Amino acid sequence: MENHSNVSRTNKSISKQTVALVIVALLGLVGSGVFGYLWFTQKSQVNEQHKRVASADSEVASLKKQLQDTQAKDSEKPETITDTAAASAVTSSENDSVTAMVQAYAHLPKGAETSKLDIKVTKQEIPFARATVMTEDGGYACVLKKSDTLWVVLYCGQDTPLQDQLDIWGVPPSMITS
């Protein structure tokens, strides 16, 4: 009779071992599934990022081409400066810098991002410049001051600014009058 009870104890212990082995195997299988899912998801995200980078690179290349084309067209246009004393001291890069700043300023208002502008630097007395801006709706003038290497817009509008408003920036009266 003792023999019979040893066999049943062995069967019980084997079945406990089998259950434990099955549980470990299931945990391993679930862990592998989770790892595979995470790997696949990460790989998809990496591929999507690569596509975005390629798209951005192509957009940058297109914008560089547009910039080069615009610069080539702008270099063909004659500079308009009415003050002959200032004309001799003005370089084309200064005119380009003033024009670029006025264009950026004019495109700031909502809805004006794509408006067509005709910008002419009409006077320069370093560190000041005056530019006229013609749009489809009319025109106005801007007064700028060079600070370090950047041109800063001090005033833009159709009305003549009060000299008191410009005195704080040191703008000479000759920049307002023609």
C-alpha positions in Angstrom: 0.0 0.0 0.0 2.9 2.3 0.6 4.0 2.0 -3.0 0.7 3.2 -4.2 0.8 6.4 -2.2 4.4 7.2 -3.4 3.2 7.0 -7.0 0.3 9.4 -6.4 2.6 11.8 -4.6 5.0 11.7 -7.6 2.1 12.4 -10.0 0.9 15.4 -7.9 4.4 16.8 -7.8 4.8 16.3 -11.6 1.6 18.1 -12.3 2.7 21.0 -10.1 5.9 21.2 -12.0 4.1 21.0 -15.3 1.7 23.8 -14.2 4.7 26.0 -13.2 6.5 25.2 -16.5 3.4 26.1 -18.5 3.0 29.4 -16.5 6.6 30.3 -17.2 6.2 29.4 -20.9 3.1 31.6 -21.1 4.8 34.5 -19.4 7.7 34.1 -21.9 5.3 34.0 -24.8 3.4 37.1 -23.6 6.7 39.0 -22.9 7.9 38.1 -26.4 4.6 39.4 -27.9 4.8 42.7 -26.0 8.5 43.1 -27.1 7.5 42.4 -30.7 4.7 44.9 -30.6 6.9 47.6 -29.1 9.6 46.9 -31.6 7.2 47.0 -34.5 5.6 50.3 -33.2 9.0 51.9 -32.7 10.1 50.8 -36.2 7.0 52.4 -37.7 7.6 55.6 -35.8 11.2 55.7 -37.0 10.1 55.1 -40.6 7.6 58.0 -40.3 10.3 60.3 -38.9 12.5 59.4 -41.9 9.7 60.3 -44.2 9.2 63.7 -42.4 12.9 64.4 -42.6 13.0 63.6 -46.3 10.0 65.8 -46.9 11.5 68.7 -44.9 14.8 68.3 -46.8 13.0 68.6 -50.1 11.1 71.6 -48.9 14.3 73.3 -47.7 15.9 72.6 -51.1 12.8 74.1 -52.9 12.9 77.2 -50.7 16.7 77.6 -51.3 16.0 77.5 -55.1 13.2 80.1 -54.7 15.5 82.3 -52.7 18.3 82.0 -55.3 15.8 82.8 -58.1 14.4 85.8 -56.2 17.9 87.1 -55.5 18.9 86.7 -59.1 15.8 88.7 -60.2 16.4 91.4 -57.5 20.0 91.8 -58.5 18.7 92.7 -62.0 16.5 95.6 -60.7 18.1 99.0 -60.4 18.4 100.5 -57.0 16.2 103.6 -56.3 17.9 106.2 -54.1 17.0 109.9 -54.4 19.6 111.4 -52.1 22.8 111.5 -54.1 25.0 112.0 -51.0 23.6 108.9 -49.5 23.8 107.0 -52.8 27.5 107.1 -52.8 27.8 105.7 -49.3 25.2 103.0 -49.7 26.1 99.5 -50.7 23.7 97.1 -52.4 23.9 94.7 -49.4 22.6 97.6 -47.2 19.8 98.2 -49.6 19.0 94.5 -49.6 19.0 94.4 -45.8 16.7 97.3 -45.6 14.4 95.9 -48.2 14.3 92.5 -46.5 13.5 94.0 -43.1 10.7 96.2 -44.6 9.3 93.2 -46.5 9.3 91.0 -43.3 7.6 93.8 -41.4 5.0 94.4 -44.1 4.1 90.7 -44.2 3.5 90.4 -40.4 -0.2 91.4 -40.3 -2.6 88.5 -40.7 -3.6 88.2 -44.3 -0.7 90.2 -45.6 1.7 87.2 -45.9 1.3 86.9 -49.7 0.6 90.5 -50.6 2.7 91.9 -53.5 5.0 94.7 -52.4 7.1 97.2 -54.3 9.8 98.4 -51.8 12.2 101.1 -52.6 14.9 102.5 -50.4 14.5 106.2 -50.9 17.1 107.6 -48.5 20.0 106.4 -46.4 22.0 108.3 -43.8 23.8 105.6 -41.9 22.6 104.4 -39.4 19.1 105.5 -40.7 17.1 104.6 -43.8 13.8 105.5 -45.3 11.8 103.2 -47.6 8.5 103.4 -49.5 6.2 100.5 -49.7 3.6 100.2 -52.4 0.9 97.6 -52.1 -2.2 96.7 -54.1 -4.2 98.9 -51.6 -1.9 102.0 -51.5 1.4 102.9 -50.0 3.3 104.1 -47.0 6.8 104.9 -45.8 9.0 103.3 -43.2 11.9 104.7 -41.1 14.6 102.2 -40.0 17.7 102.3 -37.9 20.6 100.0 -38.0 21.5 98.4 -34.7 24.7 96.4 -34.8 24.2 94.4 -38.0 20.4 94.5 -38.1 17.9 97.0 -39.5 15.0 97.7 -37.1 11.8 99.3 -38.2 11.1 102.4 -36.1 8.0 103.6 -37.9 5.7 102.6 -40.8 2.7 104.5 -41.9 1.0 107.0 -44.2 1.0 109.8 -41.7 4.2 111.8 -41.0 5.4 110.8 -37.6 6.0 113.5 -35.0 9.6 114.4 -34.6 9.3 114.0 -30.8 8.4 110.3 -31.4 11.5 109.8 -33.5 13.9 111.9 -31.3 14.1 109.1 -28.8 15.8 107.1 -31.5 18.0 110.0 -32.7 16.3 110.1 -36.1 17.3 113.3 -37.9 14.6 115.5 -39.4 16.1 115.0 -42.8 14.9 111.4 -42.8 11.3 112.5 -42.6 11.3 115.4 -45.1 12.3 114.8 -48.8 
